[in-house]
Amino acid sequence: MAKIKVKDTEVTVVSINNNDYISITDIAKHKTDDTSATIGNWMRNRNTLEFLGLWETLYNPNFKPLEFEGFKKEAGLNAFTMSPQKWINTTDAIGFVSKSGRYGGTFTHKDIAFKFASWISVEFELYIVKEFQRLKEEEQKHIGWSVHRELTKINYHIHTDAIKHNLTPKTLTTLQISIVYANEADVLNMALFGMIAKQWREQNPDLKGNIRDYASINELICLSNLENLNALFINENLSQKERLVKLNQIAIQQMIILKEVENKKLK
């Protein structure tokens, strides 16, 4: 669940079956306090019904066209009423989802939500599309960060395996071995961030996690490379001092290159 703010109105976005659904109850609040009546008035409109029927025909193999045709014939009559629940139950529609509880309301597929927003206000529609696109861009950035964070964790196992076979004699205790691992992790931290984990914690007492949890995507990419290289240098029996100097030089070069690539993408 996510929230976007559109013209001082908070609108909820949820993921259902890998599709984005937007609360049209929240969208209706931009116009009125009687959100159910507003949604019902929109749905009883013939143009709206035709749009909803076409959408379901395109994306829903279980949609019931005969029941939909019945609604089309009634549309425009004074006695005709429509609601999200009636539409879902009668036609097996998937474009609408009704949720109860604290975060309840009527949610629709983004295609339908944007159509409803344009009925509420053309200006509001433009703003909600803009904010929705911004939300998707932020999600993609986070996905990219998560992928690189997981990659560094995988490479961490390669790194610790090299330490295990080259830097930790069999006679050491588990605690002593963990100290060696932490010390080697700090070699990478120093090469890339210019500080060890303890120094970062002392400078950031209010933050949870560790220095790597707050790294940028570029830093995570570089860190992933450094872990592989340090494992190689350990296998080559280079001293810790030699490895630190080499890793620091490589980190500087890679961060410059990654920054240049990022700047080119932004142009």
C-alpha positions as CSV (number, residue, x, y, z in Angstrom):
1,M,0.0,0.0,0.0
2,A,1.2,3.5,-0.9
3,K,-0.2,7.0,-0.6
4,I,0.1,9.8,-3.1
5,K,-1.0,13.4,-2.4
6,V,-3.1,15.0,-5.2
7,K,-4.3,18.6,-4.7
8,D,-4.3,18.2,-0.9
9,T,-6.2,14.8,-1.2
10,E,-4.5,11.6,-0.1
11,V,-5.1,8.8,-2.5
12,T,-4.3,5.1,-1.7
13,V,-2.6,2.8,-4.2
14,V,-2.5,-0.9,-3.7
15,S,-1.1,-3.9,-5.6
16,I,-3.5,-6.7,-6.4
17,N,-2.4,-9.6,-8.5
18,N,0.6,-7.5,-9.7
19,N,-1.6,-4.7,-10.9
20,D,-2.0,-1.2,-9.5
21,Y,-5.4,-0.4,-8.1
22,I,-6.3,3.1,-6.9
23,S,-8.9,4.1,-4.4
24,I,-11.7,5.9,-6.2
25,T,-13.3,6.5,-2.8
26,D,-10.3,8.7,-2.0
27,I,-10.6,10.4,-5.4
28,A,-14.3,11.1,-4.8
29,K,-13.3,12.9,-1.5
30,H,-11.8,15.6,-3.6
31,K,-15.4,16.5,-4.7
32,T,-17.7,15.4,-1.9
33,D,-18.1,13.7,1.5
34,D,-20.8,11.4,0.1
35,T,-18.4,9.2,-1.9
36,S,-20.7,6.3,-2.4
37,A,-23.3,8.4,-4.1
38,T,-20.7,10.1,-6.3
39,I,-19.3,6.8,-7.4
40,G,-22.8,5.4,-8.0
41,N,-23.8,8.4,-10.1
42,W,-20.7,8.0,-12.2
43,M,-21.3,4.3,-12.7
44,R,-25.0,4.7,-13.8
45,N,-23.9,6.9,-16.7
46,R,-24.2,5.0,-20.1
47,N,-20.7,6.2,-21.3
48,T,-19.2,5.0,-18.1
49,L,-20.9,1.6,-18.4
50,E,-19.7,1.2,-21.9
51,F,-16.2,2.0,-20.9
52,L,-16.3,-0.5,-18.0
53,G,-17.8,-3.2,-20.2
54,L,-15.1,-2.8,-22.9
55,W,-12.3,-2.8,-20.3
56,E,-13.6,-6.1,-18.8
57,T,-14.0,-7.6,-22.2
58,L,-10.4,-6.9,-23.0
59,Y,-8.9,-8.0,-19.7
60,N,-11.3,-10.4,-18.1
61,P,-12.0,-13.8,-19.7
62,N,-14.7,-14.6,-17.1
63,F,-16.7,-11.4,-17.7
64,K,-20.4,-11.9,-18.2
65,P,-21.4,-10.0,-21.4
66,L,-25.1,-10.9,-21.3
67,E,-25.5,-9.4,-17.8
68,F,-23.6,-6.3,-19.0
69,E,-26.0,-5.9,-22.0
70,G,-28.8,-5.9,-19.5
71,F,-27.3,-3.0,-17.6
72,K,-26.7,-1.1,-20.9
73,K,-30.4,-1.3,-21.7
74,E,-31.4,0.0,-18.3
75,A,-28.8,2.9,-18.3
76,G,-30.5,6.3,-18.6
77,L,-33.7,5.2,-16.9
78,N,-34.6,7.1,-13.8
79,A,-34.9,4.0,-11.7
80,F,-31.6,2.6,-12.8
81,T,-28.9,2.4,-10.1
82,M,-25.4,1.0,-10.0
83,S,-22.8,0.4,-7.4
84,P,-19.3,-1.3,-7.3
85,Q,-20.7,-4.3,-5.5
86,K,-23.6,-4.8,-7.8
87,W,-21.3,-4.5,-10.8
88,I,-18.8,-7.1,-9.4
89,N,-21.4,-9.6,-8.2
90,T,-23.5,-9.5,-11.5
91,T,-20.7,-9.4,-14.1
92,D,-17.8,-11.1,-12.3
93,A,-15.8,-7.8,-13.0
94,I,-12.2,-7.7,-11.9
95,G,-11.6,-4.0,-12.6
96,F,-13.3,-3.1,-9.2
97,V,-12.4,-4.3,-5.7
98,S,-14.3,-3.4,-2.6
99,K,-12.4,-3.5,0.6
100,S,-13.8,-3.2,4.2
101,G,-12.1,-2.1,7.4
102,R,-9.8,0.7,8.3
103,Y,-8.2,1.0,4.9
104,G,-11.4,0.0,3.0
105,G,-13.2,1.6,0.1
106,T,-13.6,1.0,-3.6
107,F,-10.5,0.4,-5.6
108,T,-10.3,0.1,-9.3
109,H,-7.6,-0.7,-11.8
110,K,-5.6,2.4,-12.6
111,D,-7.1,2.6,-16.1
112,I,-10.6,2.9,-14.6
113,A,-9.4,5.2,-11.7
114,F,-8.0,7.7,-14.2
115,K,-11.3,7.7,-16.1
116,F,-13.1,8.4,-12.8
117,A,-10.7,11.1,-11.9
118,S,-11.3,12.9,-15.3
119,W,-15.1,12.8,-14.5
120,I,-14.4,14.4,-11.1
121,S,-12.1,17.1,-12.7
122,V,-9.8,17.2,-15.7
123,E,-7.3,19.1,-13.7
124,F,-7.4,16.5,-10.9
125,E,-6.9,13.7,-13.5
126,L,-3.7,15.4,-14.8
127,Y,-2.3,15.8,-11.2
128,I,-3.1,12.2,-10.2
129,V,-1.5,10.8,-13.3
130,K,1.6,12.9,-12.6
131,E,1.8,11.8,-8.9
132,F,1.2,8.1,-9.9
133,Q,4.1,8.2,-12.4
134,R,6.3,9.8,-9.7
135,L,5.3,6.9,-7.3
136,K,6.2,4.3,-10.0
137,E,9.6,5.9,-10.6
138,E,10.4,5.9,-6.8
139,E,9.4,2.2,-6.7
140,Q,11.7,1.3,-9.6
141,K,14.6,3.1,-7.8
142,H,13.9,1.1,-4.7
143,I,13.8,-2.2,-6.6
144,G,17.1,-1.3,-8.2
145,W,18.6,-0.6,-4.8
146,S,17.2,-3.9,-3.3
147,V,18.6,-5.9,-6.2
148,H,22.1,-4.5,-5.7
149,R,21.8,-4.9,-1.9
150,E,21.0,-8.6,-2.4
151,L,23.9,-8.9,-4.9
152,T,26.3,-7.5,-2.3
153,K,25.0,-10.1,0.2
154,I,25.7,-12.9,-2.2
155,N,29.1,-11.6,-2.9
156,Y,29.7,-11.4,0.8
157,H,29.5,-15.2,1.0
158,I,32.2,-15.4,-1.7
159,H,34.2,-12.9,0.4
160,T,33.9,-14.7,3.7
161,D,34.7,-18.1,2.0
162,A,38.1,-16.6,0.9
163,I,38.7,-15.3,4.4
164,K,37.7,-18.7,5.9
165,H,40.2,-20.6,3.7
166,N,43.1,-18.2,3.9
167,L,42.9,-16.0,7.0
168,T,41.3,-18.1,9.8
169,P,43.4,-21.1,11.2
170,K,41.3,-24.1,12.3
171,T,42.2,-23.5,16.0
172,L,40.3,-20.2,16.3
173,T,37.0,-20.0,18.1
174,T,33.8,-18.9,16.5
175,L,34.1,-15.6,18.2
176,Q,37.7,-15.1,17.0
177,I,36.7,-16.0,13.4
178,S,33.8,-13.5,13.5
179,I,36.2,-10.8,14.6
180,V,38.4,-11.6,11.5
181,Y,35.3,-11.4,9.3
182,A,34.2,-8.1,10.8
183,N,37.8,-6.8,10.4
184,E,37.8,-7.7,6.7
185,A,34.4,-6.2,6.2
186,D,35.8,-3.0,7.6
187,V,38.6,-3.1,5.0
188,L,35.9,-2.7,2.4
189,N,34.1,-0.1,4.4
190,M,37.2,1.9,4.8
191,A,38.1,1.6,1.1
192,L,34.7,2.8,-0.1
193,F,33.2,4.9,2.7
194,G,36.3,6.1,4.4
195,M,35.3,4.8,7.8
196,I,34.7,1.5,9.6
197,A,31.4,0.2,10.9
198,K,32.0,1.3,14.5
199,Q,32.8,4.9,13.4
200,W,29.6,5.0,11.3
201,R,27.5,3.8,14.3
202,E,29.1,6.4,16.6
203,Q,28.3,9.2,14.0
204,N,24.7,7.9,13.5
205,P,23.4,6.7,16.8
206,D,19.7,7.2,15.8
207,L,19.9,5.1,12.6
208,K,19.1,1.4,12.6
209,G,21.1,-1.2,10.6
210,N,24.6,-0.6,9.3
211,I,26.5,1.7,6.9
212,R,25.6,-0.5,3.9
213,D,21.9,-0.2,4.5
214,Y,22.2,3.5,3.7
215,A,24.4,3.2,0.6
216,S,23.4,4.5,-2.8
217,I,22.9,2.2,-5.8
218,N,26.3,3.2,-7.2
219,E,28.0,2.5,-3.8
220,L,26.4,-1.0,-3.7
221,I,27.5,-1.7,-7.2
222,C,31.0,-0.7,-6.3
223,L,30.9,-2.6,-3.0
224,S,29.8,-5.8,-4.9
225,N,32.9,-5.4,-7.1
226,L,35.2,-4.8,-4.2
227,E,34.0,-7.9,-2.4
228,N,34.9,-10.1,-5.4
229,L,38.3,-8.3,-5.8
230,N,39.2,-8.6,-2.1
231,A,38.4,-12.3,-2.2
232,L,40.8,-12.6,-5.2
233,F,43.5,-10.5,-3.4
234,I,43.2,-12.7,-0.3
235,N,43.6,-15.8,-2.4
236,E,46.8,-14.2,-3.8
237,N,48.1,-13.8,-0.3
238,L,48.3,-10.0,-0.5
239,S,48.7,-8.3,2.9
240,Q,45.7,-6.4,4.4
241,K,47.6,-3.1,3.9
242,E,48.3,-3.8,0.2
243,R,44.7,-4.9,-0.3
244,L,43.3,-1.7,1.3
245,V,45.4,0.6,-0.9
246,K,44.4,-1.3,-4.1
247,L,40.7,-1.4,-3.1
248,N,40.6,2.2,-2.3
249,Q,42.1,3.2,-5.6
250,I,39.6,0.9,-7.4
251,A,36.7,2.3,-5.4
252,I,37.6,5.9,-6.4
253,Q,37.9,5.0,-10.1
254,Q,34.7,3.0,-10.2
255,M,32.7,5.7,-8.4
256,I,33.9,8.3,-10.9
257,I,32.8,6.1,-13.8
258,L,29.5,5.2,-12.2
259,K,28.8,8.9,-11.6
260,E,29.6,9.8,-15.2
261,V,27.3,7.0,-16.5
262,E,24.5,8.3,-14.2
263,N,25.0,11.9,-15.4
264,K,24.8,10.7,-19.1
265,K,21.4,9.0,-18.3
266,L,20.0,12.2,-16.8
267,K,20.9,14.3,-19.9
